[in-house]
Amino acid sequence: MRVPPPRSLAATLALTLVATGCGTAGADGPEGTGLTLGYFPNLTHAPALVGVEDGTLEAALGEDVELRTRIFNSGPDAVNALFSGEIDAALLGPNPAVNGWHQSEGRALHIVSGAATQGTGLVVREDIGTVDDLPGTTLATPQLGGTQDVALRWFAEEQGWDVDTAGGGAISVMPRENPETLDAYRNGDIDGAWLPEPHLSTLLAEEDSHLLVHEPDLWPGTGGQYVTTNLVVGSEYLRRHPDNVRSLLRGHTETVDGINDDPERAGETANAHLDRISGGRLDGALVDEAIDNTTFTVDPAAPSLRAGAERAAALDLLEPVDLNGIYALDPLNDVLAEQDREPVDGLEG
């Protein structure tokens, strides 16, 4: 069963606005006086958590461009907000970005930078010792058709297991929101989950759990690198406010460099921001582990985006999609050139 990308009435109407040059949150005047950034309370979104908390993104945009933020818990919600012009840019996983590109027929958004690779895997109960023990188990993913959901279903496909979208098959895949997964695991409702950080390390901290599948091991052709998070900008905002986008990318690049230069400080800053937006801090050791498990980079790891889209289509979770044009990397490469750094690549053909 193909899972269509969610489309609310507001999102459908927003596509018309995008096509006619309307619907941008930051475009308060001819030059625009603001930029609204969406992101998740996930450590794979640390470039936003850190860059907002320590003021790097705000400083990069300058006094004339107000930085506003919105927190999301799902990719489709963030994509719909991009469609409707409620936000101008977002940190997004590859599958929501591809779905948004496909749903809008390439009109609504562009990937302007990478943000994170890796940081995902399958955690299961201790008594599930090998992959061969998985049939008959119930496993969670964050969302049907999402990035980790496709990863688990593709893994099952490669084992020769039939898995359906109703929870049936050799293994039962039961999508649920990340905050619910730990309780479901403790209650015995699930036997494990394919998760991003910090939820991966949180589940690993349970006494009876272990990492069965380290997802980087499944990407030998890319040296273990595969995209988990990209920085995406609304197409109309990019067209109308390219200077704002370049400024955002300067702050984004500075933040990514800072995370890599001092991951301990970055973890503390990200944790402080998580506390501010959700009212609770994570264990410091867990945050350090999650940061260590994730690679933060502005390189979008484009070949893995294409592979993920092809896998989703093969699983009948997405129609085949032409990704030509999804990347708009010239602004990022302009910023990298200012710093005498090598450019990054998108997709060819």
Summary of the structure (lengths in Angstrom):
residues: 349
radius of gyration: 19.4
end to end distance: 29.0
largest distance: 61.5
contacts: 1253
relative contact order: 0.19
helix: 46%
strand: 18%
